[in-house]
Amino acid sequence: NLTLNSQSRKPFTAALVKLSFNNKHTIMVEDTINNLSIPRDMNIGTVFIHHGIRPDPVPDYVDMGCDNALTLLNMIKDTLDDGLTKPADAACIQ
């Protein structure tokens, strides 16, 4: 049986093991929305980079969406700089 990587847990599991990451402290960032369903099923946080075209409705397997990766990185930086108390950037959806 041939299973596409996008429809398999194997690549995500292999990456978590190789990097010694805990799935509950990991996020998957992707600009193809359907590629986020398996990571979410594995309790990996999901961020959809929507390039300004927000999905409506937002699928339940998307934890957050941002216009672009730079917006996400700046939001993470600001949050860490502010001791995890600053609200999410307005360019991101939750």
MDAnalysis code that builds the backbone (N, CA, C; Angstrom):
import MDAnalysis as mda
import numpy as np

u = mda.Universe.empty(282, n_residues=94, atom_resindex=np.repeat(np.arange(94), 3), trajectory=True)
u.add_TopologyAttr("name", ["N", "CA", "C"] * 94)
u.add_TopologyAttr("resid", np.arange(1, 95))
u.add_TopologyAttr("resname", ["ASN", "LEU", "THR", "LEU", "ASN", "SER", "GLN", "SER", "ARG", "LYS", "PRO", "PHE", "THR", "ALA", "ALA", "LEU", "VAL", "LYS", "LEU", "SER", "PHE", "ASN", "ASN", "LYS", "HIS", "THR", "ILE", "MET", "VAL", "GLU", "ASP", "THR", "ILE", "ASN", "ASN", "LEU", "SER", "ILE", "PRO", "ARG", "ASP", "MET", "ASN", "ILE", "GLY", "THR", "VAL", "PHE", "ILE", "HIS", "HIS", "GLY", "ILE", "ARG", "PRO", "ASP", "PRO", "VAL", "PRO", "ASP", "TYR", "VAL", "ASP", "MET", "GLY", "CYS", "ASP", "ASN", "ALA", "LEU", "THR", "LEU", "LEU", "ASN", "MET", "ILE", "LYS", "ASP", "THR", "LEU", "ASP", "ASP", "GLY", "LEU", "THR", "LYS", "PRO", "ALA", "ASP", "ALA", "ALA", "CYS", "ILE", "GLN"])
u.atoms.positions = np.array([
    [0.828, -1.186, 0.000],
    [0.000, 0.000, 0.000],
    [0.873, 1.250, 0.000],
    [0.568, 2.132, -0.914],
    [1.288, 3.398, -1.003],
    [0.503, 4.464, -0.258],
    [1.157, 5.129, 0.701],
    [0.533, 6.214, 1.449],
    [1.352, 7.471, 1.223],
    [0.687, 8.535, 0.795],
    [1.371, 9.810, 0.616],
    [1.837, 10.339, 1.957],
    [3.016, 10.988, 1.975],
    [3.519, 11.565, 3.221],
    [2.527, 12.537, 3.831],
    [1.789, 13.271, 2.987],
    [0.823, 14.245, 3.502],
    [-0.367, 13.578, 4.189],
    [-0.514, 12.258, 4.011],
    [-1.622, 11.531, 4.625],
    [-1.135, 10.523, 5.667],
    [0.096, 10.713, 6.134],
    [0.695, 9.755, 7.056],
    [1.269, 10.466, 8.278],
    [1.230, 9.791, 9.398],
    [1.848, 10.301, 10.630],
    [3.355, 10.056, 10.646],
    [3.823, 9.142, 9.812],
    [5.223, 8.717, 9.855],
    [6.221, 9.871, 9.771],
    [6.088, 10.814, 8.819],
    [7.088, 11.887, 8.758],
    [7.092, 12.764, 10.005],
    [5.914, 13.005, 10.575],
    [5.817, 13.835, 11.780],
    [6.422, 13.111, 12.977],
    [6.104, 11.837, 13.113],
    [6.657, 11.038, 14.199],
    [8.175, 10.957, 14.080],
    [8.668, 10.717, 12.865],
    [10.115, 10.623, 12.647],
    [10.805, 11.937, 12.998],
    [10.210, 13.058, 12.611],
    [10.802, 14.370, 12.916],
    [10.827, 14.620, 14.422],
    [9.739, 14.298, 15.116],
    [9.696, 14.483, 16.565],
    [10.771, 13.651, 17.262],
    [10.942, 12.414, 16.812],
    [11.950, 11.534, 17.414],
    [13.351, 12.056, 17.105],
    [13.605, 12.372, 15.848],
    [14.941, 12.825, 15.425],
    [15.356, 14.107, 16.158],
    [14.421, 15.014, 16.355],
    [14.717, 16.294, 16.995],
    [14.542, 16.263, 18.516],
    [14.085, 15.122, 19.033],
    [13.803, 14.965, 20.470],
    [12.805, 16.009, 20.956],
    [11.764, 16.247, 20.154],
    [10.719, 17.218, 20.493],
    [9.514, 16.496, 21.063],
    [8.814, 17.179, 21.950],
    [7.546, 16.711, 22.502],
    [6.440, 17.323, 21.650],
    [5.522, 16.507, 21.169],
    [4.471, 17.021, 20.293],
    [3.639, 18.124, 20.931],
    [3.498, 18.122, 22.242],
    [2.693, 19.143, 22.904],
    [3.409, 20.486, 23.005],
    [4.714, 20.512, 22.680],
    [5.483, 21.749, 22.701],
    [6.021, 22.077, 21.314],
    [5.288, 21.642, 20.284],
    [5.715, 21.798, 18.898],
    [4.571, 22.387, 18.090],
    [4.917, 23.195, 17.078],
    [3.894, 23.683, 16.153],
    [4.305, 23.324, 14.729],
    [3.317, 23.081, 13.909],
    [3.506, 22.852, 12.481],
    [2.992, 24.098, 11.776],
    [3.849, 24.721, 10.997],
    [3.495, 25.927, 10.252],
    [3.427, 25.533, 8.782],
    [2.311, 25.857, 8.133],
    [2.078, 25.375, 6.770],
    [1.206, 26.360, 6.019],
    [1.427, 26.476, 4.708],
    [0.544, 27.330, 3.911],
    [-0.392, 26.514, 3.019],
    [-0.409, 25.210, 3.212],
    [-1.406, 24.350, 2.586],
    [-2.258, 23.802, 3.721],
    [-3.455, 24.320, 3.836],
    [-4.287, 24.084, 5.020],
    [-4.537, 22.604, 5.302],
    [-4.737, 21.810, 4.264],
    [-5.037, 20.397, 4.479],
    [-3.875, 19.629, 5.099],
    [-2.658, 20.150, 4.979],
    [-1.494, 19.483, 5.564],
    [-1.430, 19.623, 7.078],
    [-2.375, 20.330, 7.672],
    [-2.366, 20.543, 9.120],
    [-3.245, 19.560, 9.892],
    [-4.048, 18.792, 9.203],
    [-4.992, 17.920, 9.921],
    [-4.290, 16.802, 10.686],
    [-3.312, 16.157, 10.099],
    [-2.623, 15.067, 10.794],
    [-1.821, 15.581, 11.984],
    [-1.028, 16.657, 11.830],
    [-0.331, 17.155, 13.024],
    [-1.293, 17.485, 14.172],
    [-2.441, 18.078, 13.843],
    [-3.414, 18.424, 14.897],
    [-3.927, 17.163, 15.578],
    [-4.173, 16.109, 14.789],
    [-4.605, 14.830, 15.360],
    [-3.559, 14.255, 16.313],
    [-2.300, 14.650, 16.115],
    [-1.185, 14.177, 16.944],
    [-0.901, 15.125, 18.109],
    [-1.802, 16.071, 18.356],
    [-1.637, 17.078, 19.418],
    [-0.456, 18.007, 19.182],
    [-0.117, 18.213, 17.919],
    [0.873, 19.208, 17.532],
    [0.095, 20.471, 17.206],
    [0.548, 21.620, 17.720],
    [-0.118, 22.882, 17.405],
    [0.005, 23.183, 15.921],
    [-0.999, 23.871, 15.372],
    [-0.992, 24.150, 13.934],
    [-1.181, 25.637, 13.662],
    [-0.398, 26.137, 12.705],
    [-0.494, 27.525, 12.268],
    [-0.603, 27.526, 10.746],
    [-1.665, 28.142, 10.250],
    [-1.883, 28.249, 8.807],
    [-1.428, 29.618, 8.333],
    [-0.464, 29.654, 7.405],
    [-0.033, 30.898, 6.770],
    [-0.953, 31.110, 5.564],
    [-1.855, 32.083, 5.685],
    [-2.919, 32.237, 4.683],
    [-2.652, 33.315, 3.643],
    [-1.549, 34.026, 3.744],
    [-1.164, 35.038, 2.748],
    [-2.268, 36.068, 2.516],
    [-2.978, 36.412, 3.584],
    [-4.005, 37.441, 3.501],
    [-5.370, 36.947, 3.062],
    [-5.481, 35.672, 2.736],
    [-6.779, 35.109, 2.337],
    [-7.219, 34.154, 3.443],
    [-7.962, 34.705, 4.397],
    [-8.370, 33.922, 5.565],
    [-9.477, 32.936, 5.206],
    [-9.348, 31.710, 5.659],
    [-10.394, 30.726, 5.362],
    [-11.669, 31.033, 6.149],
    [-12.780, 30.767, 5.541],
    [-14.062, 30.950, 6.214],
    [-14.978, 29.810, 5.800],
    [-15.247, 28.911, 6.676],
    [-14.857, 28.865, 8.085],
    [-13.428, 28.326, 8.251],
    [-12.870, 28.568, 9.423],
    [-11.548, 28.035, 9.758],
    [-11.746, 26.590, 10.217],
    [-11.058, 25.640, 9.584],
    [-11.209, 24.245, 10.015],
    [-10.790, 24.071, 11.475],
    [-11.401, 23.112, 12.150],
    [-11.122, 22.914, 13.572],
    [-9.707, 22.415, 13.846],
    [-8.996, 21.969, 12.821],
    [-7.621, 21.513, 13.019],
    [-6.596, 22.642, 12.852],
    [-7.052, 23.864, 12.663],
    [-6.169, 25.028, 12.592],
    [-6.266, 25.775, 13.911],
    [-5.146, 25.847, 14.638],
    [-5.121, 26.544, 15.917],
    [-4.985, 28.048, 15.740],
    [-4.239, 28.456, 14.730],
    [-3.990, 29.879, 14.497],
    [-3.657, 30.071, 13.032],
    [-3.959, 31.259, 12.531],
    [-3.558, 31.610, 11.174],
    [-2.901, 32.972, 11.166],
    [-1.936, 33.153, 10.294],
    [-1.238, 34.427, 10.161],
    [-1.089, 34.772, 8.686],
    [-0.967, 36.079, 8.415],
    [-0.789, 36.533, 7.038],
    [0.464, 35.948, 6.404],
    [1.554, 35.913, 7.179],
    [2.826, 35.427, 6.647],
    [3.694, 34.934, 7.798],
    [4.777, 34.271, 7.439],
    [5.652, 33.689, 8.456],
    [6.338, 34.758, 9.304],
    [6.674, 35.895, 8.695],
    [7.329, 36.959, 9.454],
    [6.420, 37.480, 10.562],
    [5.138, 37.620, 10.279],
    [4.175, 38.044, 11.290],
    [4.161, 37.054, 12.450],
    [4.161, 35.773, 12.124],
    [4.181, 34.741, 13.172],
    [5.457, 34.826, 14.000],
    [6.596, 34.937, 13.343],
    [7.865, 35.010, 14.073],
    [7.935, 36.242, 14.966],
    [7.453, 37.376, 14.473],
    [7.441, 38.591, 15.290],
    [6.505, 38.444, 16.482],
    [5.366, 37.792, 16.278],
    [4.431, 37.573, 17.374],
    [5.063, 36.687, 18.447],
    [5.760, 35.636, 18.019],
    [6.429, 34.749, 18.974],
    [7.510, 35.517, 19.722],
    [8.313, 36.288, 19.003],
    [9.369, 37.081, 19.625],
    [8.784, 38.058, 20.644],
    [7.748, 38.803, 20.242],
    [7.123, 39.774, 21.142],
    [6.543, 39.095, 22.379],
    [5.931, 37.942, 22.173],
    [5.337, 37.209, 23.290],
    [6.420, 36.767, 24.265],
    [7.509, 36.249, 23.755],
    [8.608, 35.825, 24.624],
    [9.253, 37.015, 25.316],
    [9.415, 38.126, 24.582],
    [9.995, 39.333, 25.170],
    [9.131, 39.883, 26.295],
    [7.815, 39.719, 26.169],
    [6.883, 40.268, 27.155],
    [6.468, 39.248, 28.215],
    [7.177, 38.164, 28.313],
    [6.888, 37.179, 29.351],
    [5.573, 36.453, 29.160],
    [5.200, 36.193, 27.916],
    [3.991, 35.439, 27.579],
    [2.710, 36.122, 28.038],
    [2.714, 37.455, 28.135],
    [1.512, 38.152, 28.585],
    [0.895, 39.017, 27.495],
    [1.600, 39.260, 26.410],
    [1.095, 40.134, 25.355],
    [0.096, 39.375, 24.478],
    [-1.038, 40.001, 24.107],
    [-1.999, 39.326, 23.239],
    [-1.438, 39.129, 21.830],
    [-2.014, 38.180, 21.105],
    [-1.564, 37.866, 19.749],
    [-1.697, 39.073, 18.820],
    [-0.828, 39.122, 17.848],
    [-0.829, 40.187, 16.838],
    [-2.178, 40.194, 16.099],
    [-2.660, 41.371, 15.744],
    [-3.952, 41.508, 15.066],
    [-3.948, 40.847, 13.692],
    [-2.780, 40.633, 13.084],
    [-2.701, 40.016, 11.774],
    [-2.885, 38.498, 11.846],
    [-2.989, 37.959, 13.050],
    [-3.188, 36.524, 13.226],
    [-4.608, 36.257, 13.706],
    [-5.137, 35.114, 13.326],
    [-6.458, 34.700, 13.791],
    [-6.285, 33.551, 14.769],
    [-7.220, 33.417, 15.672],
    [-7.146, 32.309, 16.626],
    [-8.454, 31.561, 16.636],
])
